[in-house]
Amino acid sequence: MIQKNGAASYNNLTIEQIHLIQKAERFCKAELEHDTSGHDWWHIHRVVQMARRLAHEEGADPFICTVAALLHDVADEKLNDSKESGLFKVRSWLEGQQLQGEDTEHIIEIISTMSYNAGTNPPVRTLEGRVVQDADRLDAIGAIAIARAFQYAGWKGHPIHDPGLPPRESMSAEEYRNGKTTAINHFYEKLLKLKDLMNTASAKAIAQERHRYMEQYVERFYLEWDGQV
């Protein structure tokens, strides 16, 4: 089970909520434990831990944040036939649980609007949605994010770097998802933009240092690419 420590303890949840979280963990693991795109169980684990930390610091509902964080990539269109089929899978699972209808709708709303999607999605509506979106985006900033960027590029069949293929300035969601790019371009097309897209004060503070770490990495990458160091 997700570690119980510090601000992320489950002491403020009911027994029923804890049991549902445990079931959601099992469901998520069954769906994602063999993923090789960077959206595996350990990505979920990190997002859940961060979501619970941000929920504690920002005053959001920890139960809604935890369940939405656990299920967000089960519905991801990258890992399903379509966005609709992914959301149907999650909704079907939620409707099979003893969960209030408004909670199910809230969780589905968060999951359906939180992805980056080339920056084309509308702003998330609720505090819980902002918390979970921030937690997911923080896993795309920093040291682990660098590793995930190259893992995802390999999964997609993209090269590390191609000087003849510059980063795309603007693109549709379809172009962002399926167009030709590189691992290094992904920093410019998404990762280095995320710092300025954080919703909560807590996430903005965390993002600053992680962002600078990525900037330093990209600077070093180009120095080595050009044989300067």
C-alpha positions in Angstrom: 0.0 0.0 0.0 1.1 3.6 -0.5 3.4 4.6 2.3 1.7 6.2 5.3 4.0 8.9 6.6 3.9 12.6 7.6 1.3 14.7 5.9 0.4 11.8 3.7 -1.0 9.6 6.4 -4.4 8.1 6.1 -5.5 9.0 9.6 -8.0 11.5 8.5 -9.9 9.1 6.2 -12.7 6.7 7.1 -12.2 2.9 7.0 -14.5 2.7 4.0 -12.4 5.3 2.1 -9.1 3.5 3.0 -10.6 0.2 1.7 -11.6 1.8 -1.5 -8.1 3.3 -1.9 -6.6 -0.1 -1.4 -8.9 -1.5 -4.1 -8.0 1.3 -6.4 -4.3 0.6 -5.8 -4.8 -3.1 -6.8 -6.8 -2.1 -9.9 -4.2 0.4 -10.9 -1.3 -2.0 -10.4 -3.1 -4.7 -12.5 -3.4 -2.1 -15.3 -0.1 -0.4 -15.2 2.6 -2.5 -13.5 4.1 -3.7 -16.8 4.0 -0.3 -18.5 7.3 0.7 -20.1 6.3 4.3 -21.3 7.0 6.0 -18.0 3.4 5.8 -16.8 3.9 2.7 -14.7 2.9 1.9 -11.1 5.9 3.8 -9.6 4.9 7.0 -11.5 1.4 6.6 -9.9 3.0 6.0 -6.5 5.0 9.3 -6.8 1.9 11.2 -8.0 -0.2 9.9 -5.2 2.4 10.8 -2.6 2.7 14.3 -4.0 -1.0 14.7 -4.4 -1.5 13.9 -0.7 1.2 16.3 0.3 -0.3 19.1 -1.7 -3.8 18.3 -0.5 -2.6 18.6 3.1 -0.8 21.9 2.4 -3.6 23.4 0.3 -6.6 22.1 2.2 -8.0 19.8 -0.5 -10.0 16.6 0.0 -7.4 13.9 0.5 -9.7 11.1 -0.5 -10.7 12.6 -3.9 -7.1 13.6 -4.6 -5.8 10.1 -3.8 -8.3 8.2 -5.9 -8.0 10.6 -8.8 -4.2 10.3 -8.7 -4.4 6.5 -8.5 -6.6 6.2 -11.6 -5.5 9.1 -13.8 -3.3 7.1 -16.1 -5.6 4.0 -16.2 -7.7 6.3 -18.3 -4.9 8.0 -20.3 -5.5 7.9 -24.0 -1.8 7.1 -24.7 -2.4 3.8 -23.0 -5.9 3.1 -24.3 -7.6 2.9 -27.7 -9.0 6.4 -27.1 -9.7 8.9 -24.4 -13.3 7.8 -24.3 -12.4 4.1 -23.8 -10.0 4.9 -21.0 -12.6 7.0 -19.2 -15.2 4.3 -19.7 -12.9 1.8 -18.0 -12.4 4.0 -15.0 -16.0 5.0 -14.7 -17.1 1.4 -14.9 -14.8 0.5 -12.1 -15.9 3.5 -9.9 -19.5 2.7 -10.5 -18.9 -0.8 -9.2 -17.7 0.6 -5.8 -19.6 1.9 -2.8 -18.9 5.5 -3.7 -21.2 8.5 -3.7 -22.3 9.6 -7.2 -20.9 13.1 -6.8 -17.5 11.7 -5.8 -17.5 9.5 -8.9 -18.3 12.5 -11.1 -15.7 14.7 -9.4 -13.0 12.0 -10.0 -14.0 11.5 -13.6 -14.0 15.3 -14.2 -10.5 15.6 -12.7 -9.1 12.7 -14.8 -10.7 13.9 -18.0 -9.4 17.5 -17.8 -6.0 17.2 -16.1 -3.7 16.1 -18.9 -1.3 18.5 -20.7 -2.6 17.6 -24.2 -0.4 20.2 -25.9 -1.8 22.9 -23.6 -5.2 22.7 -25.2 -7.3 21.5 -22.2 -9.4 24.1 -20.3 -8.3 24.9 -16.7 -9.3 22.4 -14.1 -12.3 23.5 -12.1 -11.8 22.4 -8.5 -9.1 22.6 -5.9 -8.8 18.8 -5.9 -8.3 18.9 -9.7 -5.6 21.5 -9.4 -3.8 19.5 -6.7 -3.8 16.3 -8.8 -2.8 18.1 -11.9 0.1 19.7 -10.1 1.2 16.4 -8.6 1.2 14.8 -12.0 3.1 17.7 -13.6 5.7 17.8 -10.9 6.6 14.2 -11.9 7.4 15.7 -15.3 9.9 18.3 -13.8 13.3 17.4 -12.3 15.6 14.4 -12.2 13.1 11.7 -12.5 11.4 13.7 -15.3 14.6 13.6 -17.3 14.7 9.8 -17.0 11.0 9.5 -18.0 11.5 11.8 -21.0 14.1 9.5 -22.5 12.1 6.4 -21.5 9.0 7.8 -23.3 11.0 8.7 -26.4 12.4 5.2 -26.6 8.9 3.8 -26.2 7.6 6.0 -29.0 10.6 5.3 -31.2 11.9 8.9 -31.2 15.6 9.8 -31.4 17.5 11.4 -28.5 18.3 14.5 -30.5 18.3 15.6 -34.2 19.6 19.1 -34.8 17.7 19.2 -38.1 14.4 18.7 -36.2 13.7 21.8 -34.1 11.1 21.9 -31.3 7.5 22.6 -32.5 6.3 26.0 -31.5 2.6 25.3 -31.6 0.6 22.2 -32.4 -2.8 20.5 -32.1 -3.4 17.8 -29.6 -3.1 15.2 -32.4 0.2 16.7 -33.6 1.5 16.8 -30.1 0.6 13.1 -29.5 1.7 11.6 -32.8 4.0 14.0 -34.6 7.7 13.5 -35.2 9.9 14.9 -32.4 12.9 14.0 -30.2 13.6 13.5 -26.5 15.3 16.8 -26.3 12.6 18.6 -28.1 10.1 17.3 -25.5 11.8 19.5 -22.9 10.9 22.6 -25.0 7.5 21.3 -26.1 6.3 20.5 -22.6 8.6 19.9 -19.7 10.2 23.4 -19.5 6.7 25.0 -19.8 5.2 23.2 -16.7 6.8 25.5 -14.1 4.6 28.4 -15.2 1.5 26.2 -15.4 1.4 25.1 -11.7 -1.9 25.9 -10.0 -1.1 25.9 -6.3 1.4 27.9 -4.3 2.9 24.7 -2.8 3.5 23.2 -6.3 4.9 26.4 -7.6 7.6 26.4 -4.9 8.6 22.8 -5.6 8.6 23.4 -9.3 11.2 26.2 -9.2 14.2 24.1 -8.1 13.2 21.1 -10.2 12.9 23.4 -13.3 16.3 24.8 -12.8 17.8 21.3 -12.5 16.3 20.5 -15.9 17.7 23.7 -17.4 21.1 22.8 -16.2 20.8 19.3 -17.7 19.8 20.6 -21.1 22.7 23.2 -21.0 25.1 20.4 -20.2 23.6 18.1 -23.0 24.4 20.7 -25.7 27.9 21.2 -24.4 28.6 17.5 -24.6 26.8 17.2 -28.0 29.1 19.9 -29.4 32.2 18.4 -27.8 32.9 21.4 -25.6 33.2 19.4 -22.3 
